[in-house]
Amino acid sequence: MLTVDFSRFPLAPGDRVLDLGCGAGRHAFECYRRGAQVVALDQNGEEIREVAKWFAAMKEAGEAPEGATATAMEGDALALPFPDESFDVVIISEVMEHIPDDKGVLAEMVRVLRPGGRIAVTVPRYGPEKVCWALSDAYHEVEGGHIRIYRADELLDRIREAGLEPYGSHHAHALHSPYWWLKCAFGVDNDQALPVRAYHKLLVWDIMKKPLATRVAEQALNPLIGKSFVAYATKPHLPRVDAK
């Protein structure tokens, strides 16, 4: 289940991609399939080991084209272990709402992104997220949980302040908002509540089968209740200074 829309955020074979805070690796895997040179980075060592196993399995199965590379590594988003301008593309999906120093993270992403490079940022959307916080303290008051809710204009302002130029945005995963509202209403750790189990089955069926009806429904509902807000931006080239 991808949050970034690669029709709006195109990749070229050979692009150097950093998936920052990669989690289980869903965007990193897609970039690898598209022929990129991918680095998946996360502070969670257990998840990174799983991502590395999946990269190896994908290579063994021939899922990635010739020339594509994939590396999974532990790292700190506030002190990235890469030189300046190391990447053509940076993706940070559902991460910034967890990090106190979000401006510091953006600064590091800008540092490692080459001029002309592209960045995709996704965060929980303000409205659906406010409902979750209102229904359940346990949803966000956990170690490593969500510490802020972004308004769309606030996130775009943060991106501009970091020196990036936003060029597009959209919402995603409308069908997932009701699921999280149910989880918060019945208890975030209570997976056995009938409404939660029933809706989860629906989501699994949708992800596996991708029926036209749910795709159309989600597309129509995304502007209203999309669970995620997605923003795309570029790093401008520095103005040329001619020698005198």
C-alpha positions as CSV (number, residue, x, y, z in Angstrom):
1,M,0.0,0.0,0.0
2,L,1.8,3.1,-1.3
3,T,1.2,6.6,0.0
4,V,3.4,8.3,-2.5
5,D,1.9,8.5,-6.0
6,F,4.7,7.7,-8.4
7,S,2.7,9.1,-11.3
8,R,3.2,12.5,-9.7
9,F,6.6,11.7,-8.3
10,P,8.4,9.9,-11.2
11,L,11.6,7.9,-10.8
12,A,14.2,7.1,-13.5
13,P,16.2,4.0,-13.5
14,G,19.5,4.7,-11.6
15,D,18.0,7.4,-9.4
16,R,19.7,7.5,-6.0
17,V,16.8,7.2,-3.5
18,L,16.8,7.6,0.3
19,D,13.7,6.2,2.0
20,L,14.1,7.9,5.4
21,G,12.3,6.3,8.2
22,C,11.5,3.4,5.9
23,G,9.6,1.3,8.4
24,A,8.6,-2.0,6.8
25,G,10.0,-0.8,3.5
26,R,7.0,-0.4,1.2
27,H,8.2,2.7,-0.7
28,A,11.8,1.4,-0.8
29,F,10.6,-1.9,-2.4
30,E,8.7,0.0,-5.1
31,C,11.7,2.2,-5.9
32,Y,13.9,-0.9,-6.1
33,R,11.4,-2.5,-8.6
34,R,11.6,0.7,-10.6
35,G,15.3,0.4,-11.0
36,A,16.5,2.9,-8.5
37,Q,19.6,2.7,-6.3
38,V,17.9,2.6,-2.9
39,V,19.0,3.2,0.6
40,A,16.3,2.3,3.2
41,L,17.2,3.9,6.6
42,D,15.4,3.6,9.9
43,Q,16.4,3.7,13.6
44,N,14.5,0.4,14.3
45,G,17.1,-2.3,13.8
46,E,14.5,-5.1,13.8
47,E,12.6,-3.5,10.9
48,I,15.8,-2.8,9.0
49,R,16.8,-6.5,9.2
50,E,13.4,-7.5,7.8
51,V,13.8,-5.0,5.0
52,A,17.2,-6.3,4.2
53,K,15.8,-9.9,3.9
54,W,13.0,-8.7,1.6
55,F,15.6,-6.8,-0.6
56,A,17.6,-10.1,-0.9
57,A,14.4,-12.1,-1.7
58,M,13.4,-9.5,-4.4
59,K,16.9,-9.8,-6.0
60,E,16.7,-13.6,-5.9
61,A,13.3,-13.5,-7.5
62,G,14.4,-11.2,-10.3
63,E,11.9,-8.5,-9.2
64,A,14.4,-5.6,-9.6
65,P,15.9,-4.7,-13.0
66,E,19.5,-4.9,-13.8
67,G,21.5,-2.0,-12.3
68,A,19.1,-1.5,-9.4
69,T,20.7,-1.7,-6.0
70,A,19.2,-1.8,-2.5
71,T,20.8,-1.3,1.0
72,A,19.0,-1.3,4.4
73,M,20.7,0.4,7.3
74,E,20.1,1.8,10.7
75,G,20.6,5.5,11.1
76,D,19.6,8.8,12.8
77,A,17.3,11.1,10.7
78,L,18.9,14.1,12.5
79,A,22.5,13.0,11.6
80,L,22.4,11.2,8.2
81,P,25.6,9.3,7.5
82,F,25.8,10.6,3.9
83,P,27.7,13.4,2.2
84,D,26.0,16.5,0.9
85,E,24.0,16.1,-2.3
86,S,24.1,12.3,-2.2
87,F,20.6,11.6,-3.5
88,D,18.3,12.4,-6.4
89,V,15.2,11.6,-4.4
90,V,14.2,11.5,-0.7
91,I,11.0,10.0,0.6
92,I,9.9,10.5,4.2
93,S,6.5,8.8,4.8
94,E,4.5,9.0,8.1
95,V,7.6,9.9,10.1
96,M,7.8,13.7,10.8
97,E,4.8,13.5,13.1
98,H,6.9,11.4,15.5
99,I,10.0,13.6,15.6
100,P,10.3,16.6,18.0
101,D,12.9,18.4,15.8
102,D,11.0,18.2,12.4
103,K,12.9,21.3,11.1
104,G,16.2,19.5,11.8
105,V,15.0,16.5,9.8
106,L,14.0,18.7,6.9
107,A,17.4,20.4,7.0
108,E,19.2,17.0,6.8
109,M,17.0,15.9,3.9
110,V,17.8,19.1,2.0
111,R,21.5,18.7,2.8
112,V,21.7,15.2,1.2
113,L,19.4,16.0,-1.7
114,R,21.1,17.3,-4.9
115,P,20.0,20.6,-6.5
116,G,17.1,19.7,-8.8
117,G,16.3,16.7,-6.7
118,R,12.8,15.8,-5.5
119,I,11.3,15.1,-2.1
120,A,8.1,13.5,-1.0
121,V,6.7,14.1,2.5
122,T,3.6,12.3,3.9
123,V,2.0,12.9,7.3
124,P,-1.4,12.1,8.8
125,R,-4.0,14.5,7.7
126,Y,-5.3,17.1,10.2
127,G,-9.0,16.2,10.2
128,P,-9.0,12.4,10.4
129,E,-6.0,12.6,12.9
130,K,-7.9,15.0,15.2
131,V,-10.8,12.5,15.3
132,C,-8.3,9.8,16.4
133,W,-6.8,11.9,19.1
134,A,-10.3,12.9,20.4
135,L,-11.4,9.2,20.6
136,S,-8.3,7.8,22.2
137,D,-5.4,9.0,24.3
138,A,-3.7,5.7,23.8
139,Y,-3.6,6.3,20.0
140,H,-0.9,9.0,20.4
141,E,0.3,8.9,24.0
142,V,2.7,6.1,23.6
143,E,6.5,5.9,23.3
144,G,7.5,7.0,19.8
145,G,3.9,8.0,19.0
146,H,2.5,11.0,17.2
147,I,3.5,14.2,18.9
148,R,1.9,16.7,16.6
149,I,-0.8,17.1,13.9
150,Y,0.0,19.1,10.8
151,R,-2.3,21.3,8.9
152,A,-1.5,21.1,5.2
153,D,-0.5,24.8,5.0
154,E,1.7,24.4,8.1
155,L,3.6,21.5,6.5
156,L,4.0,23.3,3.2
157,D,5.4,26.3,5.1
158,R,7.9,24.1,6.8
159,I,9.0,22.7,3.5
160,R,9.4,26.2,2.0
161,E,11.3,27.4,5.1
162,A,13.8,24.5,4.5
163,G,14.6,25.9,1.1
164,L,12.4,23.5,-1.0
165,E,9.8,24.5,-3.6
166,P,6.5,22.5,-3.3
167,Y,5.0,21.6,-6.6
168,G,2.0,19.4,-5.8
169,S,0.0,17.7,-3.0
170,H,-2.9,15.3,-2.5
171,H,-4.6,13.1,0.0
172,A,-4.5,9.3,0.3
173,H,-6.0,6.3,2.0
174,A,-9.6,7.5,2.7
175,L,-10.8,4.0,3.3
176,H,-8.3,3.7,6.2
177,S,-9.7,6.6,8.2
178,P,-12.8,4.8,9.4
179,Y,-10.7,1.8,10.3
180,W,-8.6,3.9,12.7
181,W,-11.6,5.7,14.1
182,L,-13.1,2.3,15.0
183,K,-9.7,1.2,16.5
184,C,-9.7,4.3,18.6
185,A,-13.3,4.0,19.6
186,F,-13.0,0.3,20.7
187,G,-9.4,0.4,22.0
188,V,-6.3,0.7,19.9
189,D,-5.1,-2.7,21.2
190,N,-8.5,-4.4,20.9
191,D,-8.3,-6.2,17.5
192,Q,-11.1,-8.6,18.4
193,A,-14.0,-6.1,18.4
194,L,-16.4,-7.2,15.7
195,P,-16.5,-3.8,13.8
196,V,-12.7,-3.6,13.8
197,R,-12.3,-7.2,12.6
198,A,-14.9,-6.8,9.9
199,Y,-13.4,-3.6,8.6
200,H,-9.9,-5.0,8.7
201,K,-11.1,-7.9,6.5
202,L,-12.5,-5.3,4.0
203,L,-9.2,-3.5,3.9
204,V,-7.2,-6.7,3.4
205,W,-9.6,-7.8,0.6
206,D,-9.2,-4.3,-1.0
207,I,-5.4,-4.4,-0.9
208,M,-5.3,-7.9,-2.3
209,K,-8.0,-7.7,-5.0
210,K,-7.9,-4.0,-5.9
211,P,-11.5,-4.0,-7.1
212,L,-12.7,-1.1,-9.2
213,A,-15.5,-0.2,-6.8
214,T,-13.2,0.5,-3.9
215,R,-10.6,2.3,-6.0
216,V,-13.3,4.6,-7.3
217,A,-14.7,5.1,-3.8
218,E,-11.4,5.9,-2.3
219,Q,-10.5,8.3,-5.1
220,A,-13.8,10.1,-4.5
221,L,-13.4,10.2,-0.7
222,N,-9.7,11.1,-0.6
223,P,-10.4,14.9,-0.7
224,L,-12.8,14.5,2.2
225,I,-11.4,12.0,4.6
226,G,-8.0,10.9,3.1
227,K,-5.9,9.6,6.1
228,S,-2.6,11.0,4.7
229,F,-1.5,14.3,3.3
230,V,1.2,14.0,0.7
231,A,3.4,16.9,-0.5
232,Y,6.0,16.9,-3.3
233,A,8.8,19.5,-3.6
234,T,12.1,20.1,-5.4
235,K,15.4,21.5,-4.3
236,P,16.2,24.6,-6.4
237,H,19.4,25.0,-8.2
238,L,21.6,27.8,-6.7
239,P,21.8,30.9,-8.9
240,R,25.0,30.9,-11.0
241,V,27.6,33.4,-9.9
242,D,29.9,34.4,-12.9
243,A,33.5,35.0,-12.1
244,K,34.7,38.5,-12.8
